């Protein structure tokens, strides 16, 4: 079944479109076909190595609410704040901590087309508008490039997320800092 789906899609889609389409189909497939799909994708798309495959498959299979809770715990611990998931108060440290949670969720879920900005906003019990998600992501990107202290904190957050199987944040933080140094 999996081979049939892939062969029908290969000529019609780019490599990225094919990868995203198949990842979206994964939850609909029986569990025993996931490993076969991973092997076939790696064979078809050499740039989609085993590490990327496992990361994408984990993000798809994972529970969004569980990831949100884990990200909030990690950010609260690293930033020294509490109740980051509650949207009230405009103290700078709370705002930045919330923006970091948003950035992490965007990197782990939005970048692989798992969730829209509106769905990410709903993680905050509907108290955040999707435009706030976009703004927060841009702000944290700027912080990483300009603020060495926040870069170190984001690196710690990324490392702790990578330890539980979500490495996109760490990859992004490292890349953003490297790009800034080269300018």
C-alpha positions in Angstrom: 0.0 0.0 0.0 2.7 2.5 1.0 4.8 1.8 -2.2 1.7 2.3 -4.3 1.0 5.7 -2.7 4.6 6.8 -3.1 4.8 5.7 -6.7 1.6 7.6 -7.6 2.9 10.8 -5.9 6.5 10.8 -7.1 6.0 12.4 -10.5 3.5 14.9 -9.3 5.2 16.5 -6.4 8.6 18.1 -5.5 10.7 16.3 -2.9 9.5 18.6 0.0 5.9 18.4 -1.1 6.1 14.6 -1.2 7.7 14.4 2.2 5.1 16.7 3.8 2.2 14.8 2.1 3.4 11.5 3.3 4.1 12.7 6.8 0.5 14.0 6.9 -0.7 10.6 5.8 1.2 8.8 8.5 -1.5 9.1 11.2 -4.0 7.5 8.9 -1.7 4.5 8.2 -1.4 1.5 10.5 1.5 1.6 12.8 3.3 -1.4 11.1 3.6 0.6 7.9 5.5 3.6 9.5 8.9 1.9 9.4 8.4 0.8 5.8 7.4 4.4 4.9 10.5 5.8 6.6 12.8 3.3 4.7 11.2 4.1 1.4 11.4 7.8 1.9 15.1 7.7 2.8 15.6 5.6 -0.4 13.7 8.1 -2.6 15.0 11.3 -1.0 18.7 11.0 0.0 18.6 14.4 1.7 15.9 13.1 4.1 18.4 11.1 6.2 17.6 8.9 9.2 17.9 11.7 11.7 15.5 14.0 9.8 13.1 11.1 9.2 12.9 10.2 12.9 12.5 13.9 13.9 9.7 14.5 11.4 7.9 11.2 12.3 8.1 12.0 16.0 6.6 15.4 15.5 3.8 13.9 13.5 3.1 11.1 15.9 3.4 13.2 19.1 0.7 14.8 21.0 0.6 18.5 20.6 -0.7 19.2 24.1 2.1 17.0 25.7 4.7 18.9 23.7 3.2 22.3 24.7 3.4 21.2 28.4 7.0 20.0 28.0 8.0 23.2 26.3 6.4 25.4 29.0 8.1 23.4 31.7 11.5 23.7 30.1 11.1 27.4 29.4 9.8 28.1 32.9 12.8 26.3 34.3 15.4 28.0 32.1 13.9 31.5 32.2 13.1 31.4 36.0 9.4 32.2 35.5 6.2 30.4 36.3 2.8 29.9 34.6 4.2 30.8 31.1 1.1 29.2 29.5 -1.2 31.7 31.3 -1.5 34.8 29.2 -1.7 37.7 31.6 0.8 40.3 32.7 3.2 42.2 30.5 6.3 42.0 32.5 9.2 41.7 30.1 10.5 38.4 31.4 7.0 36.8 31.1 6.5 38.2 27.6 9.9 36.9 26.4 9.3 33.5 28.0 5.9 33.3 26.3 7.5 34.3 23.0 10.1 31.6 23.4 7.4 29.0 24.0 5.7 30.2 20.8 9.0 30.1 18.9 9.6 26.5 20.0 6.2 25.3 19.1 6.5 27.0 15.7 9.8 25.4 15.0 8.7 21.9 16.1 5.2 21.9 14.5 4.5 24.7 12.1 7.6 24.3 10.0 6.6 20.7 9.1 3.0 21.9 8.3 1.6 20.0 11.3 -0.2 23.1 12.7 -1.3 26.5 11.5 -0.5 29.7 13.4 -4.2 29.8 14.4 -4.0 26.3 15.9 -0.8 27.2 17.7 -2.6 30.2 19.2 -5.3 27.9 20.5 -2.7 26.2 22.7 -2.9 29.4 24.9 -6.6 28.8 25.5 -7.6 31.2 22.8 -6.1 34.2 24.5 -3.5 34.7 21.8 -4.2 35.9 18.2 -2.5 34.2 15.3 -0.7 37.4 14.5 0.8 37.4 18.0 2.3 34.0 17.0 3.9 35.5 13.9 5.2 38.5 15.8 6.6 36.4 18.7 8.5 34.2 16.2 10.1 37.2 14.6 11.0 38.7 18.0 12.7 35.6 19.2 14.6 35.3 15.9 15.9 38.9 16.5 16.7 38.2 20.1 18.8 35.1 19.2 20.8 37.1 16.6 21.4 40.1 18.8 21.3 39.1 22.5 24.1 36.8 23.7 22.4 36.0 27.0 19.1 35.0 25.4 21.0 33.0 22.8 22.6 31.0 25.6 19.2 30.4 27.2 17.7 29.4 23.9 20.5 27.0 23.4 19.8 25.4 26.8 16.1 25.2 25.9 17.0 23.6 22.5 19.3 21.1 24.1 16.7 20.1 26.6 14.1 19.7 23.9 16.6 17.7 21.8 17.1 15.4 24.8 13.4 14.4 24.6 13.5 14.0 20.8 12.7 17.4 19.4 15.8 18.9 17.8 14.4 21.6 15.4 14.7 24.4 18.0 18.4 23.7 18.6 19.1 23.4 14.9 17.4 26.8 14.3 19.1 28.6 17.1 22.5 27.4 16.0 21.8 28.3 12.4 20.5 31.8 13.3 23.5 32.6 15.4 25.9 31.3 12.7 24.2 33.5 10.1 24.5 36.5 12.3 28.2 35.9 12.9 28.9 35.7 9.2 27.2 39.0 8.4 
